[in-house]
Amino acid sequence: MNILAISGSPRKSRATETLIDEAIKGVRSIDPEALITKVCLIDYDIRHCLNCLKCRDTETEEPYVRCTIRDDMDRLYDIIDNADAYIIGNPLHSGYVTGLISVFLERIVWCFAEPKGSVMGIRGIPKPRNPKLRRLGTIITNAKVPPAFKMFCNDAEKQIKAVMKSCLNAKATASLYAGAIELRGVERYMTRAYNMGQKLAG
Ligand SMILES: Cc1cc2nc3c(=O)[nH]c(=O)nc-3n(C[C@H](O)[C@H](O)[C@H](O)COP(=O)(O)O)c2cc1C
């Protein structure tokens, strides 16, 4: 199994990355040979989409189109395309994805999808260029809001799942909401992160 784990936290080695590492251990417990790449987006210079739409309007049999912007996204296209599963960790920022994840997702959209999908009569929506089925595990962290209230603050998970499904055919398979970590501590969620990794690999 080939797994790409992505941390959208601006902080290294803190809650989000710690839980991603634990999920990776869970993956390894099921598949010791798994090829796992961990990407902390804070280490990458990825600029925001310019809406030039050259990617969207490129017809090709290739599994992705490269953006017109030359930056560290170039290091990720093949890794993204080769993955069988993704783990995406996102600390909630005002209930949403971080700037790092937002930019990453917008750069994925028309590079990995073509405008050939249709839903409820609306045409031109993203359809994955590569039909390969993949899996997605999400890890959402936040400082204050415990799991019981997550419906009021977690719009990030929905957005990540929607983009990863419509552009990379990644089916949400496992998820972890690690809420109120400032009060509860990250340790409380370690077993669930490990189990999440196992479920993703199982
Ligand atoms: C700009 C910003 C907005 C945030 N908004 C929220 C929020 O709405 N609710 C919350 O509980 N925590 C919020 N946080 C706290 C982060 O979610 C929390 O510090 C993060 O999950 C920790 O992840 P990390 O240790 O990997 O950085 C915010 C943090 C920042 C920097």
The ligand as an SDF file (V2000), in Angstrom:
LIG
                    3D

 31 33  0  0  0  0  0  0  0  0999 V2000
   -5.9940   31.2580   13.2630 C   0  0  0  0  0  0  0  0  0  0  0  0
   -6.3990   30.1650   14.2100 C   0  0  0  0  0  0  0  0  0  0  0  0
   -7.7520   29.9000   14.3780 C   0  0  0  0  0  0  0  0  0  0  0  0
   -8.1520   28.9040   15.2620 C   0  0  0  0  0  0  0  0  0  0  0  0
   -9.4820   28.6470   15.4180 N   0  0  0  0  0  0  0  0  0  0  0  0
   -9.8700   27.7180   16.3280 C   0  0  0  0  0  0  0  0  0  0  0  0
  -11.2520   27.4630   16.5370 C   0  0  0  0  0  0  0  0  0  0  0  0
  -12.1250   28.0300   15.8910 O   0  0  0  0  0  0  0  0  0  0  0  0
  -11.5890   26.5580   17.4970 N   0  0  0  0  0  0  0  0  0  0  0  0
  -10.6430   25.9080   18.2430 C   0  0  0  0  0  0  0  0  0  0  0  0
  -11.0110   25.1190   19.1040 O   0  0  0  0  0  0  0  0  0  0  0  0
   -9.3200   26.0900   18.0160 N   0  0  0  0  0  0  0  0  0  0  0  0
   -8.9210   26.9870   17.1070 C   0  0  0  0  0  0  0  0  0  0  0  0
   -7.5830   27.2000   16.8770 N   0  0  0  0  0  0  0  0  0  0  0  0
   -6.5980   26.3820   17.5850 C   0  0  0  0  0  0  0  0  0  0  0  0
   -6.0830   25.2340   16.7310 C   0  0  0  0  0  0  0  0  0  0  0  0
   -7.1370   24.4850   16.1620 O   0  0  0  0  0  0  0  0  0  0  0  0
   -5.2110   24.2990   17.5560 C   0  0  0  0  0  0  0  0  0  0  0  0
   -4.1760   25.0650   18.1450 O   0  0  0  0  0  0  0  0  0  0  0  0
   -4.6560   23.2180   16.6670 C   0  0  0  0  0  0  0  0  0  0  0  0
   -5.6290   22.2350   16.4730 O   0  0  0  0  0  0  0  0  0  0  0  0
   -3.4460   22.5840   17.2130 C   0  0  0  0  0  0  0  0  0  0  0  0
   -2.8390   21.8420   16.1790 O   0  0  0  0  0  0  0  0  0  0  0  0
   -1.2500   21.8020   16.0980 P   0  0  0  0  0  0  0  0  0  0  0  0
   -0.7850   21.5040   17.4990 O   0  0  0  0  0  0  0  0  0  0  0  0
   -0.9460   20.7320   15.1380 O   0  0  0  0  0  0  0  0  0  0  0  0
   -0.7860   23.1530   15.6350 O   0  0  0  0  0  0  0  0  0  0  0  0
   -7.1610   28.1770   15.9920 C   0  0  0  0  0  0  0  0  0  0  0  0
   -5.8020   28.4530   15.7920 C   0  0  0  0  0  0  0  0  0  0  0  0
   -5.4160   29.4330   14.9090 C   0  0  0  0  0  0  0  0  0  0  0  0
   -3.9480   29.7060   14.7140 C   0  0  0  0  0  0  0  0  0  0  0  0
  1  2  1  0
  2  3  1  0
  2 30  2  0
  3  4  2  0
  4  5  1  0
  4 28  1  0
  5  6  2  0
  6  7  1  0
  6 13  1  0
  7  8  2  0
  7  9  1  0
  9 10  1  0
 10 11  2  0
 10 12  1  0
 12 13  2  0
 13 14  1  0
 14 15  1  0
 14 28  1  0
 15 16  1  0
 16 17  1  0
 16 18  1  0
 18 19  1  0
 18 20  1  0
 20 21  1  0
 20 22  1  0
 22 23  1  0
 23 24  1  0
 24 25  2  0
 24 26  1  0
 24 27  1  0
 28 29  2  0
 29 30  1  0
 30 31  1  0
M  END
$$$$
